[in-house]
Amino acid sequence: MSGADAAPETFREVERKLRVHALYRLPDLTALASAGIAEALPGPSLALDATYYDTGDLRLARGRATLRRRKGGGDDGWHLKLPSDDGAAGARDEIRLPLDDSDSPPEALLQLVLGITRGTAVEPVATLHTERRPIDLVAADGLHSSIRRACTLDAPPARHPRFGLRRHYRIAPWTDLVEVYWSLGAEAYVTPVADDLVGVAVLGASSGDFDSRLAAFPALRERLAAAEPVGGVRGAGPLRQNVRHRVCASVLLVGDASGYIDALTGEGISVSLAQAAALVECLQAGRVADYEYAWRRVSRKSRLLTTGLLWSRHSSLLAPRIVPAAQYLPRLFTSIVNHVAAA
Ligand SMILES: Cc1cc2nc3c(=O)[nH]c(=O)nc-3n(C[C@H](O)[C@H](O)[C@H](O)COP(=O)(O)OP(=O)(O)OC[C@H]3O[C@@H](n4cnc5c(N)ncnc54)[C@H](O)[C@@H]3O)c2cc1C
């Protein structure tokens, strides 16, 4: 398809230029404690050739617009950058059309800058040959990933936010299984941690401190009545984090940072590890762009099961029937639990 008939693609670019001296060397990014960077992996070096077009008296440059024909770097094409009016400093909209055989900019892009060029013809004014050495950043900084926020990958928040609180108790576990208690709007999960220690996590939409939430589970509260709490209460939430994409230029999100639904199926670590394995595979194969698909593939089963269970949890018809159904259909319940464990 030629540049003339192709549909343009538009990207919002927020460019931050950092000026460094000639002897500057990139520091070890993983050593920057506050950056939350787990890995900084140098990718293959890319050769970019770009020819910039402008009027003889550089009207586009003066109007903060850029028109170029670029090859190399994975985004070959005609690129027109125009100042955006969204208020972000340095924000520009980049409109891209595919390359064609012509050396003349596509008419569609020239029309967009007519107000700046005022009909004056544009011509090549500069050609740049650049070597780019991108570094892939793997962001694994958890549920409220600041890297995800910086990359503006957050999607709108959940309609029914849920939160989790957990505390440990000094008491011998009374079972070697994870025990789950359900109340009307919350669940409590008891995990044997050591010979004399259990972890209790309470999940739900309600507000309030740990003790008031525990009150929704009288049988459990009674069991823990004489047990000494160990350490403080740790909280997390809102649990659901909707994320638009896992890949943003050279930044790849993994684990809770890449999106999370809920802890009610008692998993998260296994899915995060599966995502990490998929990510490493994509990086090793030099196929960063494939990670989104790979992430969806390894996360699908767990996300479907968790979404389904959460949906039932919020349904006034189904929620009170989940535990009785599990009691009545133990094989089905076991099979679902096994699927979750294997997801
Ligand atoms: C109440 C509750 C119970 C759960 N129970 C289970 C369970 O039983 N089994 C299970 O498999 N999963 C469970 N999960 C889910 C599981 O905890 C997560 O899915 C898993 O921890 C995700 O791992 P992660 O490495 O992506 O994120 P995290 O474990 O959150 O790790 C992110 C790390 O990044 C660090 N970090 C963040 N920002 C920065 C920064 N700027 N600089 C440096 N470091 C930074 C954080 O300190 C943290 O150490 C539960 C979750 C909750 C909320």
The ligand as an SDF file (V2000), in Angstrom:
LIG
                    3D

 53 58  0  0  0  0  0  0  0  0999 V2000
   -3.6650  -10.3420   50.1270 C   0  0  0  0  0  0  0  0  0  0  0  0
   -2.9640  -11.0640   49.0120 C   0  0  0  0  0  0  0  0  0  0  0  0
   -2.7600  -12.4280   49.1000 C   0  0  0  0  0  0  0  0  0  0  0  0
   -2.0890  -13.0960   48.0870 C   0  0  0  0  0  0  0  0  0  0  0  0
   -1.9040  -14.4390   48.1890 N   0  0  0  0  0  0  0  0  0  0  0  0
   -1.2260  -15.1170   47.2590 C   0  0  0  0  0  0  0  0  0  0  0  0
   -0.9890  -16.5030   47.3720 C   0  0  0  0  0  0  0  0  0  0  0  0
   -1.3770  -17.1510   48.3360 O   0  0  0  0  0  0  0  0  0  0  0  0
   -0.3080  -17.1430   46.3700 N   0  0  0  0  0  0  0  0  0  0  0  0
    0.1570  -16.4640   45.2910 C   0  0  0  0  0  0  0  0  0  0  0  0
    0.7670  -17.0610   44.4040 O   0  0  0  0  0  0  0  0  0  0  0  0
   -0.0600  -15.1240   45.1500 N   0  0  0  0  0  0  0  0  0  0  0  0
   -0.7400  -14.4390   46.1000 C   0  0  0  0  0  0  0  0  0  0  0  0
   -0.9580  -13.0900   45.9570 N   0  0  0  0  0  0  0  0  0  0  0  0
   -0.4760  -12.4050   44.7520 C   0  0  0  0  0  0  0  0  0  0  0  0
    1.0280  -12.2590   44.7820 C   0  0  0  0  0  0  0  0  0  0  0  0
    1.3980  -11.6440   45.9950 O   0  0  0  0  0  0  0  0  0  0  0  0
    1.4860  -11.3980   43.6170 C   0  0  0  0  0  0  0  0  0  0  0  0
    0.8650  -11.8110   42.4160 O   0  0  0  0  0  0  0  0  0  0  0  0
    2.9900  -11.5100   43.4370 C   0  0  0  0  0  0  0  0  0  0  0  0
    3.6280  -11.0940   44.6190 O   0  0  0  0  0  0  0  0  0  0  0  0
    3.4510  -10.6250   42.2660 C   0  0  0  0  0  0  0  0  0  0  0  0
    4.8490  -10.5440   42.2640 O   0  0  0  0  0  0  0  0  0  0  0  0
    5.5510   -9.2430   41.6450 P   0  0  0  0  0  0  0  0  0  0  0  0
    7.0040   -9.5410   41.7260 O   0  0  0  0  0  0  0  0  0  0  0  0
    4.9650   -8.9090   40.3400 O   0  0  0  0  0  0  0  0  0  0  0  0
    5.1700   -8.0310   42.6030 O   0  0  0  0  0  0  0  0  0  0  0  0
    5.5810   -7.8040   44.1130 P   0  0  0  0  0  0  0  0  0  0  0  0
    5.6420   -9.0920   44.8720 O   0  0  0  0  0  0  0  0  0  0  0  0
    4.6430   -6.7420   44.6210 O   0  0  0  0  0  0  0  0  0  0  0  0
    7.0510   -7.2370   44.0240 O   0  0  0  0  0  0  0  0  0  0  0  0
    7.3250   -5.9390   43.5170 C   0  0  0  0  0  0  0  0  0  0  0  0
    8.6110   -5.4720   44.1740 C   0  0  0  0  0  0  0  0  0  0  0  0
    9.0330   -4.2490   43.5600 O   0  0  0  0  0  0  0  0  0  0  0  0
    9.4800   -3.4010   44.5780 C   0  0  0  0  0  0  0  0  0  0  0  0
    9.3970   -2.0200   44.1000 N   0  0  0  0  0  0  0  0  0  0  0  0
    8.2990   -1.3170   43.7370 C   0  0  0  0  0  0  0  0  0  0  0  0
    8.6310   -0.0760   43.3520 N   0  0  0  0  0  0  0  0  0  0  0  0
    9.9770    0.0060   43.4650 C   0  0  0  0  0  0  0  0  0  0  0  0
   10.9170    1.0370   43.2310 C   0  0  0  0  0  0  0  0  0  0  0  0
   10.5450    2.2340   42.7550 N   0  0  0  0  0  0  0  0  0  0  0  0
   12.2200    0.7910   43.4690 N   0  0  0  0  0  0  0  0  0  0  0  0
   12.6260   -0.4300   43.9130 C   0  0  0  0  0  0  0  0  0  0  0  0
   11.7760   -1.4460   44.1520 N   0  0  0  0  0  0  0  0  0  0  0  0
   10.4730   -1.2230   43.9400 C   0  0  0  0  0  0  0  0  0  0  0  0
    8.5560   -3.6810   45.7580 C   0  0  0  0  0  0  0  0  0  0  0  0
    9.1340   -3.2590   46.9770 O   0  0  0  0  0  0  0  0  0  0  0  0
    8.4350   -5.1940   45.6690 C   0  0  0  0  0  0  0  0  0  0  0  0
    9.4450   -5.8440   46.3760 O   0  0  0  0  0  0  0  0  0  0  0  0
   -1.6240  -12.3930   46.9470 C   0  0  0  0  0  0  0  0  0  0  0  0
   -1.8380  -11.0110   46.8670 C   0  0  0  0  0  0  0  0  0  0  0  0
   -2.4980  -10.3520   47.8770 C   0  0  0  0  0  0  0  0  0  0  0  0
   -2.7010   -8.8740   47.7510 C   0  0  0  0  0  0  0  0  0  0  0  0
  1  2  1  0
  2  3  1  0
  2 52  2  0
  3  4  2  0
  4  5  1  0
  4 50  1  0
  5  6  2  0
  6  7  1  0
  6 13  1  0
  7  8  2  0
  7  9  1  0
  9 10  1  0
 10 11  2  0
 10 12  1  0
 12 13  2  0
 13 14  1  0
 14 15  1  0
 14 50  1  0
 15 16  1  0
 16 17  1  0
 16 18  1  0
 18 19  1  0
 18 20  1  0
 20 21  1  0
 20 22  1  0
 22 23  1  0
 23 24  1  0
 24 25  2  0
 24 26  1  0
 24 27  1  0
 27 28  1  0
 28 29  2  0
 28 30  1  0
 28 31  1  0
 31 32  1  0
 32 33  1  0
 33 34  1  0
 33 48  1  0
 34 35  1  0
 35 36  1  0
 35 46  1  0
 36 37  1  0
 36 45  1  0
 37 38  2  0
 38 39  1  0
 39 40  1  0
 39 45  2  0
 40 41  1  0
 40 42  2  0
 42 43  1  0
 43 44  2  0
 44 45  1  0
 46 47  1  0
 46 48  1  0
 48 49  1  0
 50 51  2  0
 51 52  1  0
 52 53  1  0
M  END
$$$$
